[in-house]
Amino acid sequence: MSQFLKNVFASCLGVTLAFVLLFFGILFFGVLAGSGGEKNVTVSDDTVLHLTFGQPVPEQTNNITSSKFSLNPKDILGLTDIVETIDHAAKDDKIKGIYLNPENGLGMGMASATTVRKAIVKFKESGKFVIANSKYYTQGAYYLASAADTVYVNPLGSIDFHGFSAMIPFFKDMLDRVGIKMEVFYAGDFKSATEPFRLNQMTDKNRLQMREFLEPVYANFLAEIGASRKIDVATLRQIADGLKVRTAEDAVALGMVDRIGYTDEIIEQMKRRMGVDAKKEVKVVSLEDYASSFTKEKDYKSKDKIALVFAEGDILMNEGDRGTIVDQKYVKLIREIRKDDKIKAIVLRVNSGGGSAIASENIWRELQLAKEAGKKIVVSMGDYAASGGYYIACNADKIVAEPNTLTGSIGVFSMMPNASKLFDEKLGIHWDTVKTAKYSTGVNPFYDISPVEAAQLQYSTEAMYATFLKRVADGRHMTTDSVHQIAQGRVWVGERARQIGLVDEVGDLDRAMAIAAELSGLEKYRLVEYPKQIEPLQELINELTGEGGDKGIQGKAIEKEMAEIYPNYKQVKSWLKMQGVQARLPIILNFN
């Protein structure tokens, strides 16, 4: 009996100590995490703003799962805050210039990169210097660097300048070998998301649409580099086609960089530009630290508001990680906006290749209710606003796309694995059943799908496509037949999308904001951002408990290890989670 009481006492003591340690641990972490969000960075005179852009850049600050575990987490700046920070630096007398150092590539798509590049070009108008330097430039990194006053490269470095491509993996042969057949149902001749599971190469139509997207984006890329470097586009094409930039000397000879140099030489150059004593050190501040040194200016006297709603990532039903568009979450926040009489307009910033068709419909419905309640809705498109991303955008009063936005892809598909051959012939596992009705087992991976079930799934897919066409037709004031002609899952780039009526203007987020204010009759307003991001302490607790994105610390370790191929991993992972009919973009484009 006494031994039993000792065991009970020891167990109770252990549990109590665990709770005490957890309490003080969270308190300790809270102090550290809380201190990370304070505006406590002081910028002194003669400071240089240091830009790297090696990490993924979300649309909204902190709307992403970080790959770094930290007891003192810093903000992960979103695209809009990056631009605002660079604009603020241009007006700040303490900031003398920008040191652009993109040695780890570029963590953003071309539309986002164009926005950042414009901010750098605008910064130069202040008369301050922009110096770029890297040991090695990826194409995306060079795109930004080409806007600098002076571009340096390491003596043993170079520029990877080879043109753009879309590479798509095809799995059909592998699936055939292991005995899995993908049952595929789709609507839209150009809806290519299912091709990797039913073919071994791209169809001619998919190849056509990929080329029609890549060519204008590549042309914009070359034109902007050419304008900054004073090299004609034809010459840049020849440089890429011939892989002529092999060494740092080649880069200088071809006019793509100005000088070959080491970091110490670049520091000396910055000192001369600033008029600083050669014996003094150059003071630099990171983009994140500089952003924390000042507070955004807001006109709190303005009662009227415009809601800026960031919709980025996969569109999902019911639940998802940070940086995804979950229907329940977005329906709730849009409803909150609808009921706020002080909010006169919604600017929906879309950067999504789509996802669940039902989730897209639910978000579309809540936006429609907001519109009926008198809210003006303007959509601003980022890198992607395609498939489900276009679905939630199509009913806006005005749609503004970036020049390099990939949009359209108005089409849907359903897909599920049939592993009956794998179980029967490869694994020797056999299934039997007792049914109360002819189709009681439903569609499952253990039995061949019947013609009747296949017909039903194809019908539901086509019915969803018809609904998609109607949503676009009603929102864009077109006929369903005319929408069908430009739909069928086909993707379009910004300017071409404007020409065919899918968007109203080619412009940036600022232009969308101006349109929203104009439509609402507002001269002064206060901007409010949605969704609200969680506090650093809560994020830290999520990481420790595995409640964060991609299963907390473990998932973040995976992201760090996989590095550049992590987006492809996430895409495959999202395929495995698909439920119901999908309005989803088939590809991830990497311009590095």
Residue, then its C-alpha position, 0 to 999 in steps of 0.5 A: m500500500s505504501q509503495f502504491l502511495k509513493n507511486v501516486f505521489a511521484s506521479c502527481l509531483g511530476v505532473t505538477l512540475a511539468f505544468v510549472l515548467l510549461f507555465f514559466g517556459i511560455l512566460f519566458f518565451g513570451v517575453l522574448a517573442g514579445s520583444g521581437g515585435e517592438k519598434n526598438v531599432t534605432v537608425s543612425d546617420d550615414t546608414v545603408l539599407h541592405l536588401t537580400f530577398g533570399q527568403p520567400v516573400p508573402e503578400q502580407t507580412n507574416n502570412i507565411t510559415s517561417s522555416k526558422f525556429s527562433l525565441n526572438p522571431k522577427d517579422i517576415l515582411g510582405l510585398t506591400d510592406i517591403v515597398e512601403t519600407i523602401d519608399h520610406a527609406a527614400k525620404d529618410d535623410k539617415i539612409k544614404g543608399i541601398y546595398l542590394n545583395p541577392e546571393n541566395g536567389l529571389g524568393m518571389g515570382m515575376a509579378s512580385a519581383t516587378t513590384v520590388r524593382k519598381a520600388i528600387v527604381k523609384f528610390k533612385e529618383s531620390g538621388k541616393f545610390v543603389i549598388a548591387n553585388s553578388k558572388y553569383y546572380t540567378q536570373g531573378a536576382y539579376y533582374l533586380a540587380s540590373a536596376a542598380d546604379t552600379v552592378y558588381v560581380n565577384p571575380l570568380g562569379s557570373i550570371d545565370f542568364h538562360g531564358f525561362s521555361a516551365m518544367i512539368p513532371f509526368f507520373k503516368d509510367m511510374l503509376d502504371r508500373v506500381g499498378i495505380k490508375m488515376e481516374v480523371f474527369y475534367a472540363g476544359d480542353f486546356k485544363s492541364a492539371t491532370e496531364p501528369f497523371r494520364l500522359n507522359q508529356m504535354t499536349d499541344k494545347n498545353r504547350l501552346q498556352m505555356r509558350e503564350f504565357l512565357e514569351p510576354v513575361y520573358a519579353n517584359f523581363l528583357a525589356e526592363i533589363g535592357a532599359s536599365r543596362k542600355i542593351d537592346v532586347a535582341t542582344l539580350r536574347q542572343i546572350a541568353d541563347g548562346l549562354k555567353v555569360r560564362t565568367a565575370e569578365d564575360a559579364v563586364a564585356l557584354g555590359m551586364v555588370d559594371r565592375i568585378g570586385y570583392t566585398d571590401e572594394i564595394i564597401e570602399q565604393m559606398k564610403r566614397r559615395m556617402g563621403v564617409d571617412a575611409k577609416k570608419e565602418v559602413k553602417v548597414v540595416s536590414l530591411e526587416d530591422y529598418a521596417s521596425s524602426f518606424t511606424k506606418e502613418k495612419d490617418y486615424k481622423s478618417k472614419d471611412k475605411i478600405a479593407l485590404v484583404f490578402a488572399e494568397g496560397d491554396i484555396l482549401m475547405n475547412e482548415g489549412d496552414r497560415g498563408t492559405i485561403v481557407d473558406q471558413k476563415y475568409v467567409k467569416l472575415i468578409r462577413e465581418i467587413r460586410k457588417d462594418d458600416k465604416i468600411k466602404a470598399i474591399v481591395l482583394r489582393v489575390n495571389s493564388g493558383g486556386g484549389s477547392a471549387i466548393a471553397s472558392e464558391n463559398i468565398w465568392r458568395e460572401l463577396q457577392l453579399a458584401k457587394e449587395a450590401g453596398k461595398k465596392i470590390v476591387v481585385s488586385m492580382g499578384d503572381y497568380a490569380a488563376s482557376g479558383g483564384y480567378y473564381i473569387a476575383c471574377n465578380a469584382d467591380k474592377i479587376v487590376a492585374e500586374p503585367n506578369t500576372l498569370t490568370g484565367s485557367i477557368g476550368v475544373f477537374s476531379m481526380m482519384p487513384n484506382a489502386s485495384k491492380l496494385f493490391d491484386e497483382k502486386l501486393g496480393i491483397h484481395w477485397d470482397t464486400v457485401k452491399t445493400a445497393k448496387y453502388s454501396t461501396g462508392v468510388n474508392p481506390f480498391y475497385d475499378i470504377s463503373p461506367v455509371e459512376a464515371a458518368q456521374l463524376q464527369y457530369s458533376t465536373e461539367a456541372m461545376y464548370a458550367t457554374f464557373l462559366k456563369r460566375v465569370a459571365d455574370g461578373r464580367h458582363m459577358t455571355t457564357d458562350s463568349v467566356h467558354q471561348i477564352a476559358q477551357g482551363r487556358v491561362w493568360v498573362g496580364e495584358r492579354a487578359r485585359q484584351i480579352g476582357l478577363v481584367d479591366e486594367v494592367g496596374d499595381l496594388d496602388r492603382a487598385m487602391a485608387i480605383a476603390a477610393e474613387l468608386s467609393g467617393l473617398e478622398k480620405y480613408r484609413l486602410v485596414e488589413y485582413p486577415k489579422q496575423i497571430e502574435p509571435l508568442q502564439e506562433l512560437i507555441n504553435e511551433l512547439t506543439g506542432e500546431g503550426g503550418d506543416k506540423g511545426i518544427q518538423g515541417k520547417a526542418i523539411e522546408k529548410e532541407m528541401a530548399e528550392i524544391y520545397p514549392n514542388y513538395k507542397q504542390v504534391k502534398s496539396w494534390l494528395k489532400m484534394q477533396g471534390v472538384q478542383a479549380r486549380l492551376p497545374i504548374i509552379l513557375n520558377f524564374n530563377 
